[in-house]
Amino acid sequence: MYLGEQYSMKSLQNRRDFIRNTGAIFSFAPLIYSGTGCAVQHKGPNSLKKKLQLSLAQWSLHRSFNAGELSPDDFVQISREKYGINAVEYVNQFYVEQANNERFWQSMKRRADDVGVKSLLIMIDDEGELGDADDQARTRAVENHYKWVHAAKILGCHSIRVNAFGPADIDSFRKSTVDGMGRLCEYAQEEGISVIIENHGLHSSNAQLITGIIEEVNMPNFGTFPDFGNWCLSAKWGSIQRECEVVYDPYKGVNEMLPFAKAVSAKSYDFTEDGDHPRIDYWKMVRIVKHSGYDGHIGIEYEGQNLTEHEGILATKALIERVWEEV
């Protein structure tokens, strides 16, 4: 079920307004969309004329990298030559041994420059919980991210993507996450790097909670990285590719995070014969992003199993391009 299924006359009217503004009702098998809607803001006549900017998330090719079929070091060439995408999002898991190697990152920067690819961000996992209730563990997690701030700076990225994990109690989570994120943002600000939270399950997929934390920290280099697919509140990593006990309304969540967004992730899992997505209403999602005034890149992140990674990337790219022109 979706979070907050208590309907009032006001919430029903909000839902009608949402459907009128954003198109057809979302069909989400086996889950049923029953959340309240959120109005899409238009930013003036030029907001719908902006050019689509696509990036490629390295995780889209994680099976090929992990199997040794492709080299993570060739990512920028792969993005440009195989997919015609000139902006990329790295994943730290593929570069753990090189994390503190400045020469390596300088070499990666040259490779990107040589093929005309822009490095946008690095996604950081497995470096500790930035909202850990234990002060020492939280400090270690903050400091573990420093090396990735430096790598991002060398690459010319604007951000590192971090996870907002911590205690189950919401008040404790808020307090410890404000502290951990605030300290990391202070460090990253000195290097000209932003810190962005992706909805990745548990409390991190509670968009209202996360945006409240961002407002409380109140730093210009602190923002969000809304992902189309990670809205499971009852599981870490938050995938809605499979059944989930409690799901935050995906459209409401993306819309709430967009005012703070410095990147957007177009998660995809599967496709119909017509090239649409059966579990995420891309028409509604892309409409929300396009009409919001967000002017950054939309990252392709294929995570499905039924297509090859190559086919999934191409299918996601084609769907976004088709929908962008029509919404």
C-alpha beads as a LAMMPS data file, in Angstrom:
LAMMPS data file: protein, C-alpha beads

327 atoms
326 bonds

1 atom types
1 bond types

-500.0 500.0 xlo xhi
-500.0 500.0 ylo yhi
-500.0 500.0 zlo zhi

Masses

1 110.0

Atoms # bond

1 1 1 0.000 0.000 0.000
2 1 1 1.035 3.585 -0.450
3 1 1 1.884 5.773 2.508
4 1 1 -1.014 7.932 3.559
5 1 1 -4.091 6.359 2.051
6 1 1 -6.512 8.317 4.249
7 1 1 -8.753 10.269 1.901
8 1 1 -10.514 13.519 2.662
9 1 1 -12.563 15.644 0.297
10 1 1 -9.565 17.919 -0.052
11 1 1 -7.185 15.073 -0.885
12 1 1 -9.629 13.696 -3.440
13 1 1 -9.793 17.080 -5.134
14 1 1 -5.989 17.289 -5.093
15 1 1 -5.848 13.938 -6.825
16 1 1 -8.271 15.095 -9.506
17 1 1 -6.145 18.199 -10.048
18 1 1 -3.042 16.037 -10.304
19 1 1 -4.578 13.723 -12.888
20 1 1 -5.819 16.678 -14.926
21 1 1 -2.364 18.278 -14.900
22 1 1 -0.224 15.229 -15.468
23 1 1 -2.193 12.820 -17.638
24 1 1 -3.381 9.254 -17.336
25 1 1 -3.617 7.395 -14.056
26 1 1 -0.616 5.241 -13.229
27 1 1 -1.079 1.483 -13.446
28 1 1 1.333 -0.150 -11.008
29 1 1 0.953 -3.931 -10.855
30 1 1 0.874 -5.551 -8.401
31 1 1 0.571 -2.343 -6.370
32 1 1 -2.382 0.005 -6.752
33 1 1 -1.847 3.739 -7.061
34 1 1 -4.022 5.399 -4.458
35 1 1 -1.948 8.285 -3.130
36 1 1 -2.913 11.914 -3.224
37 1 1 -1.556 13.940 -6.107
38 1 1 0.701 16.948 -6.255
39 1 1 0.325 19.897 -8.556
40 1 1 2.973 20.454 -11.207
41 1 1 4.324 23.948 -11.363
42 1 1 4.886 25.602 -14.719
43 1 1 7.831 27.966 -14.888
44 1 1 6.628 30.143 -17.746
45 1 1 6.369 29.726 -21.542
46 1 1 10.026 28.765 -22.009
47 1 1 9.949 25.943 -19.480
48 1 1 8.542 23.489 -22.037
49 1 1 11.029 24.457 -24.756
50 1 1 14.156 23.438 -22.892
51 1 1 16.398 20.848 -24.504
52 1 1 16.476 17.334 -23.129
53 1 1 19.822 16.541 -21.507
54 1 1 20.578 12.861 -20.972
55 1 1 23.302 11.206 -18.940
56 1 1 24.194 7.555 -18.429
57 1 1 24.445 5.992 -14.971
58 1 1 27.305 3.527 -14.742
59 1 1 25.113 1.138 -12.776
60 1 1 23.230 0.447 -16.019
61 1 1 26.221 -1.687 -17.039
62 1 1 27.101 -3.165 -13.642
63 1 1 26.612 -6.783 -14.717
64 1 1 28.985 -6.356 -17.649
65 1 1 31.571 -4.585 -15.488
66 1 1 31.370 -7.155 -12.701
67 1 1 31.682 -10.029 -15.198
68 1 1 34.764 -8.480 -16.785
69 1 1 33.023 -8.136 -20.147
70 1 1 33.590 -4.372 -20.074
71 1 1 36.107 -2.220 -18.202
72 1 1 34.807 0.541 -15.895
73 1 1 37.794 2.628 -17.017
74 1 1 36.277 2.739 -20.532
75 1 1 32.937 4.051 -19.325
76 1 1 33.118 7.469 -20.974
77 1 1 34.040 5.955 -24.353
78 1 1 31.205 3.427 -24.045
79 1 1 28.712 6.156 -23.202
80 1 1 29.722 8.335 -26.127
81 1 1 30.409 5.759 -28.823
82 1 1 27.704 3.146 -28.117
83 1 1 24.880 5.375 -26.907
84 1 1 25.640 8.890 -28.106
85 1 1 25.412 10.198 -24.522
86 1 1 27.913 12.883 -23.545
87 1 1 27.396 13.029 -19.766
88 1 1 28.024 10.282 -17.203
89 1 1 27.408 9.327 -13.578
90 1 1 30.075 7.120 -11.993
91 1 1 29.654 4.460 -9.278
92 1 1 32.353 4.271 -6.599
93 1 1 32.076 0.476 -6.274
94 1 1 34.038 0.059 -9.500
95 1 1 36.955 2.184 -8.295
96 1 1 37.479 1.280 -4.644
97 1 1 41.148 0.429 -5.138
98 1 1 41.745 3.722 -6.960
99 1 1 39.836 5.933 -4.536
100 1 1 42.899 7.859 -3.284
101 1 1 44.874 7.701 -6.545
102 1 1 44.909 11.258 -7.892
103 1 1 46.810 10.229 -11.027
104 1 1 44.098 7.737 -11.860
105 1 1 41.370 10.367 -11.597
106 1 1 43.415 12.821 -13.625
107 1 1 43.731 10.146 -16.308
108 1 1 39.976 9.532 -16.202
109 1 1 39.398 13.269 -16.573
110 1 1 41.613 13.366 -19.677
111 1 1 39.768 10.400 -21.170
112 1 1 36.454 12.154 -20.664
113 1 1 37.755 15.396 -22.156
114 1 1 39.205 13.559 -25.165
115 1 1 35.799 12.200 -26.182
116 1 1 33.772 15.244 -25.144
117 1 1 32.000 13.650 -22.195
118 1 1 31.020 15.591 -19.084
119 1 1 31.433 13.935 -15.679
120 1 1 28.448 14.831 -13.495
121 1 1 28.678 12.921 -10.241
122 1 1 29.897 9.869 -8.358
123 1 1 27.404 7.584 -6.590
124 1 1 28.805 6.551 -3.187
125 1 1 27.863 3.328 -1.402
126 1 1 29.324 1.214 1.411
127 1 1 31.139 4.011 3.244
128 1 1 29.076 3.935 6.439
129 1 1 25.799 5.516 7.459
130 1 1 25.857 9.307 7.456
131 1 1 22.895 9.235 9.826
132 1 1 24.316 6.643 12.217
133 1 1 23.084 7.204 15.768
134 1 1 26.566 6.439 17.117
135 1 1 28.694 9.599 17.044
136 1 1 31.965 7.828 16.277
137 1 1 30.469 5.649 13.539
138 1 1 28.826 8.705 11.980
139 1 1 32.113 10.614 12.053
140 1 1 33.863 7.693 10.329
141 1 1 31.172 7.652 7.651
142 1 1 31.548 11.400 7.047
143 1 1 35.320 11.108 6.764
144 1 1 35.056 8.025 4.530
145 1 1 33.344 10.238 1.939
146 1 1 36.161 12.797 1.818
147 1 1 38.211 10.842 -0.728
148 1 1 35.241 10.723 -3.092
149 1 1 34.776 14.473 -2.782
150 1 1 38.377 14.841 -3.974
151 1 1 37.886 12.365 -6.826
152 1 1 34.737 14.204 -7.917
153 1 1 36.591 17.506 -7.918
154 1 1 39.389 16.126 -10.112
155 1 1 36.872 14.650 -12.563
156 1 1 35.024 17.955 -12.794
157 1 1 31.814 16.582 -11.265
158 1 1 29.305 18.842 -9.573
159 1 1 28.203 16.327 -6.894
160 1 1 28.611 13.127 -4.992
161 1 1 25.463 11.074 -4.444
162 1 1 25.146 9.773 -0.882
163 1 1 22.733 7.570 1.039
164 1 1 20.630 8.738 3.972
165 1 1 20.557 5.713 6.259
166 1 1 20.392 5.693 10.048
167 1 1 18.222 4.610 12.983
168 1 1 14.630 3.479 12.542
169 1 1 13.259 6.085 14.929
170 1 1 12.378 9.141 12.827
171 1 1 13.375 11.758 15.390
172 1 1 16.744 10.098 15.989
173 1 1 17.218 9.676 12.254
174 1 1 16.505 13.351 11.579
175 1 1 18.869 14.565 14.297
176 1 1 21.810 12.339 13.362
177 1 1 21.330 12.820 9.609
178 1 1 21.253 16.609 9.933
179 1 1 24.563 16.388 11.785
180 1 1 26.273 13.935 9.428
181 1 1 25.064 15.544 6.225
182 1 1 25.795 19.017 7.521
183 1 1 29.400 18.171 8.335
184 1 1 29.948 16.476 4.990
185 1 1 28.421 19.431 3.159
186 1 1 30.715 21.835 4.987
187 1 1 33.735 19.819 3.871
188 1 1 32.490 19.401 0.295
189 1 1 31.642 23.087 -0.011
190 1 1 35.318 23.947 0.398
191 1 1 36.021 21.784 -2.665
192 1 1 33.140 23.147 -4.733
193 1 1 31.231 19.854 -4.619
194 1 1 27.557 19.310 -3.794
195 1 1 26.143 16.473 -1.700
196 1 1 22.896 14.985 -2.993
197 1 1 20.617 12.404 -1.409
198 1 1 18.985 9.746 -3.556
199 1 1 15.809 8.035 -2.391
200 1 1 17.221 4.600 -1.654
201 1 1 14.701 2.967 0.627
202 1 1 13.658 3.195 4.288
203 1 1 13.584 6.791 5.566
204 1 1 15.547 8.044 2.554
205 1 1 12.464 7.407 0.404
206 1 1 10.295 9.606 2.612
207 1 1 10.563 12.714 0.456
208 1 1 8.965 15.038 3.002
209 1 1 11.390 13.897 5.686
210 1 1 14.434 14.265 3.421
211 1 1 13.493 17.687 2.098
212 1 1 12.892 18.802 5.671
213 1 1 16.419 17.708 6.567
214 1 1 17.807 19.611 3.578
215 1 1 15.975 22.738 4.678
216 1 1 17.270 22.328 8.220
217 1 1 20.897 21.939 7.111
218 1 1 20.335 24.950 4.842
219 1 1 23.460 24.803 2.689
220 1 1 23.514 25.640 -1.041
221 1 1 25.543 22.545 -1.911
222 1 1 23.036 20.161 -0.319
223 1 1 20.265 18.744 -2.478
224 1 1 18.406 15.735 -3.824
225 1 1 18.758 13.135 -6.547
226 1 1 15.183 11.923 -7.144
227 1 1 15.011 8.434 -8.631
228 1 1 11.891 7.270 -10.473
229 1 1 11.976 3.794 -8.947
230 1 1 13.334 3.676 -5.379
231 1 1 10.258 4.385 -3.255
232 1 1 9.994 1.323 -1.007
233 1 1 9.858 2.518 2.604
234 1 1 10.075 -0.960 4.079
235 1 1 13.349 -2.137 2.504
236 1 1 16.887 -0.812 2.160
237 1 1 17.751 0.328 -1.384
238 1 1 14.063 0.899 -2.010
239 1 1 13.522 -0.854 -5.335
240 1 1 9.924 -1.139 -6.495
241 1 1 10.878 -3.643 -9.171
242 1 1 9.335 -6.285 -6.910
243 1 1 6.542 -6.231 -4.343
244 1 1 6.994 -3.865 -1.426
245 1 1 4.951 -3.649 1.767
246 1 1 4.863 0.166 2.014
247 1 1 5.566 2.471 -0.932
248 1 1 5.832 6.251 -0.904
249 1 1 3.834 7.693 -3.796
250 1 1 6.516 7.860 -6.550
251 1 1 5.044 10.876 -8.336
252 1 1 4.495 12.812 -5.140
253 1 1 8.037 11.969 -4.045
254 1 1 9.708 13.076 -7.265
255 1 1 7.689 16.281 -7.295
256 1 1 8.608 17.042 -3.674
257 1 1 12.310 16.440 -4.290
258 1 1 12.581 18.376 -7.548
259 1 1 12.895 21.864 -6.016
260 1 1 16.118 20.632 -4.358
261 1 1 17.325 18.430 -7.245
262 1 1 20.790 18.693 -8.727
263 1 1 20.329 15.469 -10.747
264 1 1 17.461 13.136 -11.701
265 1 1 17.594 9.361 -12.211
266 1 1 15.241 7.721 -14.723
267 1 1 15.184 4.202 -13.290
268 1 1 13.831 1.497 -15.591
269 1 1 13.136 -2.195 -15.120
270 1 1 11.160 -3.540 -18.061
271 1 1 9.311 -2.557 -21.225
272 1 1 6.147 -3.472 -23.071
273 1 1 6.058 -4.391 -26.750
274 1 1 5.150 -0.748 -27.462
275 1 1 8.268 0.490 -25.667
276 1 1 6.463 1.829 -22.586
277 1 1 7.307 0.964 -18.994
278 1 1 4.756 -1.315 -17.275
279 1 1 5.632 -0.354 -13.687
280 1 1 6.494 3.343 -13.912
281 1 1 4.345 5.780 -15.857
282 1 1 7.083 7.596 -17.756
283 1 1 4.557 9.946 -19.329
284 1 1 3.607 11.226 -15.910
285 1 1 7.149 11.190 -14.490
286 1 1 8.763 13.020 -17.392
287 1 1 5.912 15.530 -17.445
288 1 1 6.538 16.300 -13.767
289 1 1 10.275 16.799 -14.388
290 1 1 9.839 18.837 -17.554
291 1 1 7.202 21.132 -16.081
292 1 1 9.040 21.641 -12.804
293 1 1 11.689 24.044 -14.061
294 1 1 14.496 21.515 -13.422
295 1 1 17.177 22.196 -16.031
296 1 1 19.792 19.505 -15.351
297 1 1 20.409 16.064 -16.825
298 1 1 18.106 13.058 -16.645
299 1 1 20.203 9.977 -15.995
300 1 1 19.415 6.647 -17.647
301 1 1 19.659 3.857 -15.065
302 1 1 18.486 0.500 -16.401
303 1 1 18.217 -2.147 -13.683
304 1 1 16.057 -4.804 -15.293
305 1 1 16.688 -8.485 -15.991
306 1 1 14.570 -9.334 -19.046
307 1 1 16.641 -7.322 -21.526
308 1 1 20.382 -7.174 -21.887
309 1 1 21.949 -4.081 -20.373
310 1 1 22.625 -2.738 -23.858
311 1 1 19.004 -3.270 -24.919
312 1 1 17.706 -1.782 -21.661
313 1 1 19.755 1.388 -22.033
314 1 1 18.597 1.873 -25.612
315 1 1 14.958 1.219 -24.662
316 1 1 15.106 3.705 -21.779
317 1 1 16.756 6.336 -23.951
318 1 1 14.155 5.903 -26.709
319 1 1 11.269 6.106 -24.235
320 1 1 12.527 9.301 -22.571
321 1 1 13.182 10.974 -25.922
322 1 1 9.747 10.027 -27.227
323 1 1 7.890 11.140 -24.112
324 1 1 9.869 14.391 -23.707
325 1 1 8.654 15.640 -27.079
326 1 1 5.005 14.898 -26.308
327 1 1 4.425 15.951 -22.695

Bonds

1 1 1 2
2 1 2 3
3 1 3 4
4 1 4 5
5 1 5 6
6 1 6 7
7 1 7 8
8 1 8 9
9 1 9 10
10 1 10 11
11 1 11 12
12 1 12 13
13 1 13 14
14 1 14 15
15 1 15 16
16 1 16 17
17 1 17 18
18 1 18 19
19 1 19 20
20 1 20 21
21 1 21 22
22 1 22 23
23 1 23 24
24 1 24 25
25 1 25 26
26 1 26 27
27 1 27 28
28 1 28 29
29 1 29 30
30 1 30 31
31 1 31 32
32 1 32 33
33 1 33 34
34 1 34 35
35 1 35 36
36 1 36 37
37 1 37 38
38 1 38 39
39 1 39 40
40 1 40 41
41 1 41 42
42 1 42 43
43 1 43 44
44 1 44 45
45 1 45 46
46 1 46 47
47 1 47 48
48 1 48 49
49 1 49 50
50 1 50 51
51 1 51 52
52 1 52 53
53 1 53 54
54 1 54 55
55 1 55 56
56 1 56 57
57 1 57 58
58 1 58 59
59 1 59 60
60 1 60 61
61 1 61 62
62 1 62 63
63 1 63 64
64 1 64 65
65 1 65 66
66 1 66 67
67 1 67 68
68 1 68 69
69 1 69 70
70 1 70 71
71 1 71 72
72 1 72 73
73 1 73 74
74 1 74 75
75 1 75 76
76 1 76 77
77 1 77 78
78 1 78 79
79 1 79 80
80 1 80 81
81 1 81 82
82 1 82 83
83 1 83 84
84 1 84 85
85 1 85 86
86 1 86 87
87 1 87 88
88 1 88 89
89 1 89 90
90 1 90 91
91 1 91 92
92 1 92 93
93 1 93 94
94 1 94 95
95 1 95 96
96 1 96 97
97 1 97 98
98 1 98 99
99 1 99 100
100 1 100 101
101 1 101 102
102 1 102 103
103 1 103 104
104 1 104 105
105 1 105 106
106 1 106 107
107 1 107 108
108 1 108 109
109 1 109 110
110 1 110 111
111 1 111 112
112 1 112 113
113 1 113 114
114 1 114 115
115 1 115 116
116 1 116 117
117 1 117 118
118 1 118 119
119 1 119 120
120 1 120 121
121 1 121 122
122 1 122 123
123 1 123 124
124 1 124 125
125 1 125 126
126 1 126 127
127 1 127 128
128 1 128 129
129 1 129 130
130 1 130 131
131 1 131 132
132 1 132 133
133 1 133 134
134 1 134 135
135 1 135 136
136 1 136 137
137 1 137 138
138 1 138 139
139 1 139 140
140 1 140 141
141 1 141 142
142 1 142 143
143 1 143 144
144 1 144 145
145 1 145 146
146 1 146 147
147 1 147 148
148 1 148 149
149 1 149 150
150 1 150 151
151 1 151 152
152 1 152 153
153 1 153 154
154 1 154 155
155 1 155 156
156 1 156 157
157 1 157 158
158 1 158 159
159 1 159 160
160 1 160 161
161 1 161 162
162 1 162 163
163 1 163 164
164 1 164 165
165 1 165 166
166 1 166 167
167 1 167 168
168 1 168 169
169 1 169 170
170 1 170 171
171 1 171 172
172 1 172 173
173 1 173 174
174 1 174 175
175 1 175 176
176 1 176 177
177 1 177 178
178 1 178 179
179 1 179 180
180 1 180 181
181 1 181 182
182 1 182 183
183 1 183 184
184 1 184 185
185 1 185 186
186 1 186 187
187 1 187 188
188 1 188 189
189 1 189 190
190 1 190 191
191 1 191 192
192 1 192 193
193 1 193 194
194 1 194 195
195 1 195 196
196 1 196 197
197 1 197 198
198 1 198 199
199 1 199 200
200 1 200 201
201 1 201 202
202 1 202 203
203 1 203 204
204 1 204 205
205 1 205 206
206 1 206 207
207 1 207 208
208 1 208 209
209 1 209 210
210 1 210 211
211 1 211 212
212 1 212 213
213 1 213 214
214 1 214 215
215 1 215 216
216 1 216 217
217 1 217 218
218 1 218 219
219 1 219 220
220 1 220 221
221 1 221 222
222 1 222 223
223 1 223 224
224 1 224 225
225 1 225 226
226 1 226 227
227 1 227 228
228 1 228 229
229 1 229 230
230 1 230 231
231 1 231 232
232 1 232 233
233 1 233 234
234 1 234 235
235 1 235 236
236 1 236 237
237 1 237 238
238 1 238 239
239 1 239 240
240 1 240 241
241 1 241 242
242 1 242 243
243 1 243 244
244 1 244 245
245 1 245 246
246 1 246 247
247 1 247 248
248 1 248 249
249 1 249 250
250 1 250 251
251 1 251 252
252 1 252 253
253 1 253 254
254 1 254 255
255 1 255 256
256 1 256 257
257 1 257 258
258 1 258 259
259 1 259 260
260 1 260 261
261 1 261 262
262 1 262 263
263 1 263 264
264 1 264 265
265 1 265 266
266 1 266 267
267 1 267 268
268 1 268 269
269 1 269 270
270 1 270 271
271 1 271 272
272 1 272 273
273 1 273 274
274 1 274 275
275 1 275 276
276 1 276 277
277 1 277 278
278 1 278 279
279 1 279 280
280 1 280 281
281 1 281 282
282 1 282 283
283 1 283 284
284 1 284 285
285 1 285 286
286 1 286 287
287 1 287 288
288 1 288 289
289 1 289 290
290 1 290 291
291 1 291 292
292 1 292 293
293 1 293 294
294 1 294 295
295 1 295 296
296 1 296 297
297 1 297 298
298 1 298 299
299 1 299 300
300 1 300 301
301 1 301 302
302 1 302 303
303 1 303 304
304 1 304 305
305 1 305 306
306 1 306 307
307 1 307 308
308 1 308 309
309 1 309 310
310 1 310 311
311 1 311 312
312 1 312 313
313 1 313 314
314 1 314 315
315 1 315 316
316 1 316 317
317 1 317 318
318 1 318 319
319 1 319 320
320 1 320 321
321 1 321 322
322 1 322 323
323 1 323 324
324 1 324 325
325 1 325 326
326 1 326 327
